[in-house]
Amino acid sequence: MIFLSKVLFFTSHHGFYTVIILILVFGLLSFVTKKGWFLIPILPLAILNGIGGQFLNAWFLNKYGTESTAIITSDVETNSTLNDQYIHDYEAIVKKLDGKYVNTFFSTTTASIYPIENAIRIPQVEKPFPVKFIPGYEKNIVILYHQSEDGKILEKYQLQAPINSARIKYEADPTNQEFIQEYIDALENYLKVYDDEAFKIRLKELQSQRK
């Protein structure tokens, strides 16, 4: 597991050198065997690693890793961009199982984050956040963003968004039964996760109005 974690850390954090290694390995195989088709996998493997290297690493660490915490100690904005946003380089410390810390690093483009989704969300500097790693190679981490304080705040905000949308519709037309039901559904979904007395009172009012 430690060896595999080291390999995935290297391939997900050092894409250029991974391509060089692929060229050398498959080039040598092609030269030794005198078979040119050994060169064919180089390009697709390089593309796959560039697109999904950190995703594979995130899945592996979440599946087999041990949970701990980490703290980002440095956040440096680079001159490179991704989707019109500047890429950041991060340094962090990871708490090992013995309570001691070890240094690690990642960037906006190499960070392994779970759950895997089409978004790059990094916790704030100085705030501890949950991670997983393979004991023995703690520098390779997956960020458990949804379990972090930032992730919980985001999840709460996302659950409130349908409530705000339904409220606006309801206030525009309080007699519209469809809008009332949409408002009720949004409140019920939110209250399944969070206990909010104000929303409970509003839900009872709407249920009474619907009746």
N, C-alpha and C positions, 0 to 999 in steps of 0.2 A: 504493500500500500504506500509506503514512504517513497519507494522508487517511482511508482506511477504518479504520485503527487508531484515529485520533482520534475518529471517529464512534462506533465500538464502545466505546471507553473512556467517552465521554460518556453513551451510552445505558445502559451497564451500571452506571455509578456515579451517575448522576443521573436516576433513574426519574421523579421528580415533574416535573422540567423537561422531560423527554422527552415526557411526556403533554401538557404545555402547548404544546410545539412541534407535536405531532400535531394538537391542537385548532386551533391557529392556521393551520397549513398546509392541512388538509382543510376547515376552516371557510372559508378564503379561496377555495379551489377551488370550494366549494359556492356561495359568494356570487357569484363571477365567472361561473361557468357556469350558475347558476340551477338546479343539479341537486342535490337533497337527498341522493341516494344516496352522494355523496362523504363524508358524515358517518358512514356505516356502518362503514368500516374503523377508525375511531378506537378504539373499545372493544376489539376483538380484538387490534389491534396493541399497545395499552397493556398488555393482559393477557399477551400473548406476551413482551413485553420484560421485564415484571416477573418472569415465571416463568423464562424462558430466556435473558435478555440476557447474563448472565455465562457461560453455557454456549456460546453462539455465539462470544463473545469468546475463550473458552478454546480452542475448536476452531480458530478462525482463527489465533491466535498460535502454537499448536503446529504447525499445518500450514505456515505461511509464515514463522514467526519465526526469529530467530537465538539460539542458547543462550548464556547468561551466568550470572551469580550476583547474588543480592541479599541484603540483611541487614535484618531487622526491627529498628527502633530504638526503637519505642514501641508499647505494647500497653495500651489504655485500655478498661476495662469500662464500658459505657453502661447506662442505665436501661431500655433497650428489650430485649425478649426475642424469641426465635425458638425454637419447640418447647421452651418452658420453660427455655431457656438464655439467659443474657445475651449480647447482641451486643457485639462488641469492635470498636473502631476502631484501625487499625494505621497507623503511618508506617514507611517503609522507604527504603533507598537502593539504587539499581540500578547495577551496574558496566557502563559503556558499553564499546564495542569499543576505545576508545582508553585504557582503564584508569581513566578518571575516573568519578566517581559522580554520579547525579542523584537528586533526591528523588521519591518517589511516595507514594501512600496507597491504602488500601482498607479494607473492613470485613468482618465475618463474612458479610454478605449480598451483598457486591459482588465479593468475591475470585474471580478466575478460576483454576481449579485443573484440572490434567490429570494422569491420565485423568479423564474426566467420570464421576462416580458420585454416588449419593445419600448423600453425606457431605461435611462441611466440615472439612477438616484444614489447619491453618495451622502452619508450622514455628515453632520457638522463637525468642525474641528473642536477638539477638547472634550467632546461628549462621548462617553463609552457607548458602544453599540454591540449587539450580539453577532458572533461569527462562528464558523465551523472550520476545523482544520484536521489534518491527520497528525496525531501525536508523533513527534520526532521530526516533523518538518512544518513547524508552525507558521512560517512566513507565507505559505500558500493558503490564503483564506478565501472563504465565500462570505459575503456580507448578507446577513439575514435582515434585509431592509424593513420588511413589514413588522418585524418584532422590535425594531428600534423605536425610540421616542419620535423621531421624525416620521417614521412609517406609520405609527399609530395616529399621529396628528393628520397625516395625509388621508388615511383611511376614514377617519372621522369626517374630514372635510368632504370627501367623495360621497359619503353616505348622506351628508346634509345637502348636497347639490340638488338631488331630485326633490327634496322638501322645499327648497327655495323656489325651484321652477314651478312646482305645483301650487305653492302659495301665491305666486304672481298671477297665475291663471285664475285661481279662486278669487282673489281680490278684484280681478277685472270683471268676473261674472260669478258672484256667490250663489246663484241659483242653478248653475249648470251642474247637473248630477255627475257627469263624467269628470269634471274638474274636482268635485268633492271627493269622488272615489279615488282619483289619482293622488290627491292630498292625503287621504287616509292610508292608502297603500304605502306611500313614501314614509309616513310617520311610523307605521307598523314595522316596516323593514328596519328602520333606524332603531326603534325601541327593542328589537330582538337582540341588538348588540350593546346598546348603551342605555343606561337608566337616566332619563331626563324628565323631571317632574313637570316642567313647563310643556314639553311635547306630549306628555300623558294627558294633561288637562286639555290641550288643544285637540287631541285625538277624540276624547270623550265628547267635546263640543261638536265636532264634525259628525261623529256617529249619531248624536242626538238630532242634528240638523238633517241628516240623511233619512232618518226614520220619519 
